[in-house]
C-alpha cells in the first residue's frame, strides 16, 4: 500500500477524534467534573461557618433533610406551576407572532415587525429583570402610575403573592416569546404552500387550514420549542432575584433561588448541593417526559 494511502487512512480515522476532542474536553471540565463534585458534596455535612475538621460524610441525609423542608416543597410546586403557565403562554404568543410575520399582507413591513418582536431576546435576562423592576416600582413605577390613572389603588408588586407571581410570569413571557416565534416561524416556512392553497380552494377557512394542515405538520417543531422552554422556565432565577427575591414570605422562591440561598446565603454547601442534584433530576425527567409525550402525539396525528 502506498505511503500516501496509509497517511490518508490514518487521517480519516483520527480526524473525527481531533475535531470532537476540544468539545469533549470543555464539557468534561465545565460540566461533568463539577457535577460529580456536586454529587460528592451532597453526601457531606459541609457548612462554611464551621471549621474544615467538622466536615464529615452523612450519605443521603442531606437529601432527606432538604426534601422534608416545607419551603423546598413549596418551591417545587411554584416552579412547576410557573413553568407550565409560562410555556403555554410563550408558545401561544410565539405562534401568534410567527403567523403575523408569515402573512403576506405585511409585505416589506415584515422585517420591521420582526425586529420589534425579537428586541426582548437581545437583552440579557438580568438586564430585562432590572428594567422591569423599575417599571414595577410601587411609588414611582410607570405601571402603577397607569393603574392610578385608571382609578385603582397602587399595587405592591413584590409585597402581595398574586401580583408578585404575575410580575415574574410577565417578564419571562416578554423575554422568551421571541425565541418561540423564531423557531415556529422557521417551522411555518416548511409547510408546503400547495397543501394550504388546495385546502383554501376546497373551501376551508384560515382557522380550519391552520388546525387541520399547518399544525400537524409542525408538531415536531412545537415539541422541540416546548422542551427547550420547559428546561429554561424550570431554571428561572434572574427575574425572581431582581423582582421579588422570593418575597412575599417565600411565595415566589423557585428551586434555583432556594438551592442558591441554601448553599451561599445560609452557607450549607452539603444541603445546597443535594438540592441542586434533585433540581437537576427534576428538569431532566420533566423535560424528557414532555418531549416524548409531544413527539408521540405528533407521530400518532
Secondary structure, 3 states (H helix, E strand, C coil): CCHHHHHHHHHHHHHHHHHHHHHHHHHHHHHHHHHHHHHHHCCEECECCCCHHHCEECCCHHHHHHHCCHHHHHHHHHHHHHHHHHHHHHHHHHHHHHHHHHCHHHHHHHHHHHHHHHHHHHCCHHHHHHHHHHHCCCCCCHHHHHHHHCCCCCCCCCCCHHHHHHHHHHHHHHHHHHHHHHHHHHHHHCCCHHHHHHHHHCCCCHHHHHHHHHHHHCHHHHHHHHHHHHHHHHCCCHHHHHHCCCCCCCCCCCHHHHHHHHHHHCCEHHHHHHHHHHHHHHHHHHHHHHHHHHHHHHHHC
